[in-house]
Amino acid sequence: MHSRSNTANRHLTTGKIVLATPGRGKVGVFRFLTIFVCSALIGAAALYYASQETSLLQFDARIADLEEELAQARAELQSVRMDLEISLVTRTELERQLAVLNEQHKQAREELEFVRSATSQGQGR
């Protein structure tokens, strides 16, 4: 015995089962990818502009600060280098003067010894 409700729905299983209309599957995937790419771009733009407010992407200011600090260090180094060169020249000149004074001292001592020996010989006569 067949029930009447069974035969009434039999025509539903005899035909093809269509889950999507032809060609609409590709359009759906394309729409999904388009929405995904657009939302990713919007998120990246929002992240970029948010990071502009913080120090994440402010490399230019940091580079400028470091270049200024480097320029100050170079100026200080140049000043110290000039001081060193001046002190080396001064030391060389002082060493030269010391050598001259030592030579004059040696000559004065020899003359003094000569005078002493001459006066001691003159007193001894």
ABEGO torsion letter per residue (X at the ends): XBBAAAAAAAAAAABBBBABBBGAAAAAAAAAAAAAAAAAAAAAAAAAAAAAABAAABAAAAAAAAAAAAAAAAAAAAAAAAAAAAAAAAAAAAAAAAAAAAAAAAAAAAAAAAAAAAAAAAAAX
